[in-house]
Amino acid sequence: MTRRRWIADQVAGDRAALIGPHAYHLCRVLRARVGQVFDIATGTTVRRGRIIIAEEDRVEFDLLEEVKVQAVPPLTLLLSIFKFDRMEWAIEKCTELGVARIAPVVARRTERHLALAAERRVDRWRRIGQQAAEQSRRVSPPEILNPLTLSQAFAMTSGRRIVLNETEQDVMLGDLVHDEDTGELLLAVGPEGGWAPEELQAFGDAAWSSASLGTNILRTETAAIVAVALAQSALAAH
């Protein structure tokens, strides 16, 4: 049976702890007891962890041997801000697929009220990422940045950069992502209605490659999930 994995709230040497809601869930819902062993993600590694203290507000672990995990190249998703319920679903699923960083971007066609409210949603997005990371047995949750303008996103990016463009007819995403890529990969997904022409021009001026996901027009959350899944599959092929 697959051992349950938790992302530690605190790590110090060979000790780790879950606190707050994590500890409460483990003690009250799962009825964990001293001596039980779980996989504990410390942010950089995964180790076996034996419970030495089990209380509703704090569960402490003695960290044991390291658990082997597969490393994948870092993948950053520039995700245009769109309707929050669907955006949260995209964040959850892209986290499960292994995205390392999510940068919410205010695009030309992002609805104004969503752009204004986005800053207040970041903590919620991070909680969703944390929960999805634990469910999918990741080593750490994705880094979820505060909302950025497109120019700010250009300033922070490096590595192989690909913008998903529904008007692209010649180049597919799979043509640009290869298993020999070892550096950071950045994917940019536009809002409902797609990137504005001036934004696509800005991507080109910033040396981003343009790629398509096919002839069908996809919703933003669908495009994000498909793009991340295709990229991760290609990068892990070797």
C-alpha positions as CSV (number, residue, x, y, z in Angstrom):
1,M,0.0,0.0,0.0
2,T,1.3,3.5,-0.8
3,R,2.4,5.3,2.3
4,R,0.7,8.7,2.9
5,R,2.9,11.7,2.3
6,W,2.9,15.0,4.1
7,I,4.7,18.2,3.4
8,A,6.3,19.3,6.7
9,D,5.4,22.7,8.2
10,Q,8.6,22.8,10.1
11,V,12.0,21.0,9.6
12,A,15.0,21.2,11.9
13,G,17.8,18.6,11.4
14,D,16.3,15.1,11.8
15,R,13.0,16.4,13.1
16,A,10.0,17.6,11.3
17,A,6.5,18.8,12.4
18,L,3.0,19.3,11.2
19,I,1.1,22.1,12.9
20,G,-2.4,23.6,12.9
21,P,-4.9,22.1,10.5
22,H,-2.4,19.5,9.3
23,A,-1.8,18.2,12.8
24,Y,-5.5,18.3,13.6
25,H,-6.4,16.3,10.5
26,L,-3.7,13.7,11.2
27,C,-4.7,13.2,14.8
28,R,-8.5,13.6,14.8
29,V,-9.5,12.4,11.3
30,L,-6.8,9.8,10.5
31,R,-6.3,8.9,14.2
32,A,-2.5,8.8,13.9
33,R,-0.6,7.5,16.9
34,V,3.0,7.6,18.2
35,G,5.1,5.1,16.3
36,Q,3.3,5.3,12.9
37,V,5.5,5.9,9.9
38,F,4.6,8.3,7.0
39,D,6.6,9.9,4.2
40,I,7.6,13.4,5.0
41,A,8.5,15.9,2.3
42,T,11.0,18.4,3.7
43,G,11.1,20.8,0.7
44,T,14.2,19.3,-0.8
45,T,13.9,15.6,-0.1
46,V,11.4,13.0,1.1
47,R,12.2,10.9,4.2
48,R,10.5,8.3,6.2
49,G,9.1,9.9,9.4
50,R,8.1,8.1,12.6
51,I,5.7,10.0,14.9
52,I,7.2,10.7,18.3
53,I,4.6,13.3,19.5
54,A,0.9,13.2,18.4
55,E,-1.2,16.2,19.6
56,E,-4.1,18.0,17.9
57,D,-2.0,21.1,17.4
58,R,1.3,19.5,16.7
59,V,2.6,16.2,15.3
60,E,6.4,15.7,15.4
61,F,8.4,13.1,13.5
62,D,11.8,11.6,13.8
63,L,13.2,11.6,10.2
64,L,14.7,8.4,9.1
65,E,16.0,7.2,5.7
66,E,15.6,9.2,2.5
67,V,13.0,8.0,0.0
68,K,14.0,8.1,-3.7
69,V,12.0,10.5,-5.8
70,Q,12.2,11.3,-9.5
71,A,13.5,14.7,-10.4
72,V,11.9,16.6,-13.3
73,P,13.1,19.8,-14.9
74,P,11.5,23.0,-13.4
75,L,8.4,24.1,-15.2
76,T,6.9,27.6,-14.7
77,L,3.4,28.4,-15.8
78,L,2.5,31.9,-16.6
79,L,-1.3,31.7,-16.2
80,S,-3.5,34.6,-17.2
81,I,-6.0,35.5,-14.5
82,F,-9.5,34.4,-15.4
83,K,-12.7,33.3,-13.6
84,F,-11.6,32.3,-10.1
85,D,-13.5,29.0,-9.7
86,R,-12.0,27.7,-13.0
87,M,-8.6,29.2,-12.2
88,E,-8.5,27.4,-8.9
89,W,-9.3,24.1,-10.6
90,A,-6.4,24.7,-13.1
91,I,-4.0,25.5,-10.2
92,E,-5.0,22.3,-8.5
93,K,-4.6,20.1,-11.6
94,C,-1.3,21.7,-12.7
95,T,0.1,21.2,-9.3
96,E,-0.8,17.5,-9.5
97,L,1.0,17.4,-12.8
98,G,4.2,18.7,-11.3
99,V,4.4,22.4,-12.2
100,A,7.1,24.1,-10.1
101,R,5.9,27.7,-10.2
102,I,2.7,29.5,-11.1
103,A,2.8,33.2,-12.0
104,P,-0.7,34.7,-12.3
105,V,-0.6,37.4,-15.0
106,V,-2.9,40.3,-15.6
107,A,-3.5,40.1,-19.4
108,R,-5.1,42.7,-21.7
109,R,-8.3,40.6,-21.7
110,T,-8.4,39.8,-18.0
111,E,-11.7,41.1,-16.7
112,R,-11.0,44.2,-14.6
113,H,-12.8,43.1,-11.4
114,L,-10.8,39.9,-11.5
115,A,-7.5,41.8,-11.9
116,L,-8.4,44.0,-8.9
117,A,-9.4,41.1,-6.7
118,A,-6.5,38.8,-7.6
119,E,-4.1,39.9,-4.9
120,R,-6.6,38.9,-2.2
121,R,-6.8,35.4,-3.7
122,V,-3.2,34.5,-3.5
123,D,-3.3,32.9,-0.1
124,R,-6.2,30.7,-1.1
125,W,-4.3,29.7,-4.3
126,R,-1.3,28.7,-2.2
127,R,-3.5,26.6,0.1
128,I,-4.9,24.8,-2.9
129,G,-1.4,24.2,-4.2
130,Q,-0.3,22.8,-0.8
131,Q,-3.3,20.4,-0.6
132,A,-2.8,19.3,-4.2
133,A,0.9,18.8,-3.7
134,E,0.3,16.5,-0.7
135,Q,-2.4,14.5,-2.6
136,S,-0.1,14.0,-5.5
137,R,2.9,13.0,-3.3
138,R,5.1,15.9,-4.4
139,V,8.3,16.9,-2.6
140,S,7.1,20.5,-2.2
141,P,4.1,22.6,-3.3
142,P,4.5,25.0,-6.3
143,E,5.7,28.5,-5.7
144,I,2.7,30.7,-6.5
145,L,3.7,34.3,-7.1
146,N,1.7,37.5,-6.5
147,P,-0.1,38.7,-9.7
148,L,2.2,40.2,-12.3
149,T,1.9,42.4,-15.3
150,L,3.2,41.0,-18.5
151,S,6.2,43.2,-18.5
152,Q,7.0,42.1,-15.0
153,A,6.7,38.5,-16.1
154,F,9.1,39.1,-18.9
155,A,11.6,40.5,-16.5
156,M,11.6,37.5,-14.2
157,T,11.8,34.8,-16.9
158,S,14.7,32.8,-18.2
159,G,15.2,29.4,-19.9
160,R,13.1,28.0,-22.8
161,R,10.1,30.1,-23.2
162,I,6.9,29.2,-25.1
163,V,3.7,31.1,-25.4
164,L,0.5,29.2,-26.3
165,N,-1.0,30.9,-29.3
166,E,-4.3,29.9,-30.9
167,T,-3.4,31.6,-34.1
168,E,-0.2,29.6,-34.6
169,Q,-0.6,27.2,-37.5
170,D,2.8,25.7,-38.1
171,V,4.4,24.8,-34.7
172,M,2.9,22.5,-32.1
173,L,4.0,22.5,-28.5
174,G,5.4,19.0,-28.8
175,D,7.8,20.3,-31.5
176,L,9.5,22.6,-29.0
177,V,9.7,20.5,-25.9
178,H,12.4,17.8,-25.9
179,D,13.6,15.3,-23.3
180,E,17.2,16.7,-23.6
181,D,16.0,20.0,-22.1
182,T,17.5,20.3,-18.6
183,G,16.9,24.0,-17.8
184,E,13.8,25.9,-16.8
185,L,10.8,25.7,-19.1
186,L,8.2,28.5,-19.2
187,L,4.7,28.1,-20.6
188,A,2.4,31.1,-21.0
189,V,-1.4,30.5,-21.3
190,G,-3.7,33.4,-22.2
191,P,-7.1,34.4,-20.8
192,E,-10.5,33.7,-22.3
193,G,-10.4,35.2,-25.8
194,G,-6.7,34.6,-26.1
195,W,-3.7,37.0,-26.0
196,A,-4.3,40.4,-27.6
197,P,-2.3,41.0,-30.8
198,E,0.0,43.6,-29.0
199,E,0.7,41.0,-26.3
200,L,1.7,38.4,-28.9
201,Q,4.0,41.0,-30.4
202,A,5.5,41.6,-27.0
203,F,6.2,37.9,-26.5
204,G,7.9,37.8,-29.9
205,D,10.0,40.8,-29.1
206,A,11.0,39.1,-25.8
207,A,12.2,36.0,-27.8
208,W,9.4,33.7,-26.7
209,S,8.6,30.9,-29.2
210,S,4.9,30.5,-30.3
211,A,3.2,27.1,-30.3
212,S,-0.2,25.6,-30.7
213,L,-2.2,22.9,-28.9
214,G,-4.1,22.0,-32.0
215,T,-7.0,23.3,-34.1
216,N,-9.7,23.2,-31.3
217,I,-10.2,26.3,-29.2
218,L,-9.7,25.4,-25.6
219,R,-10.8,27.1,-22.4
220,T,-8.0,28.6,-20.4
221,E,-8.0,25.9,-17.7
222,T,-8.1,23.1,-20.4
223,A,-5.2,24.7,-22.3
224,A,-3.1,25.0,-19.1
225,I,-3.6,21.4,-18.1
226,V,-3.0,20.0,-21.5
227,A,0.1,22.1,-22.0
228,V,1.6,21.1,-18.6
229,A,0.8,17.5,-19.2
230,L,2.3,17.4,-22.7
231,A,5.5,19.2,-21.5
232,Q,6.0,17.1,-18.4
233,S,5.5,13.9,-20.5
234,A,8.1,15.0,-23.0
235,L,10.6,16.1,-20.4
236,A,10.2,12.8,-18.5
237,A,10.5,10.6,-21.6
238,H,14.2,10.1,-21.1
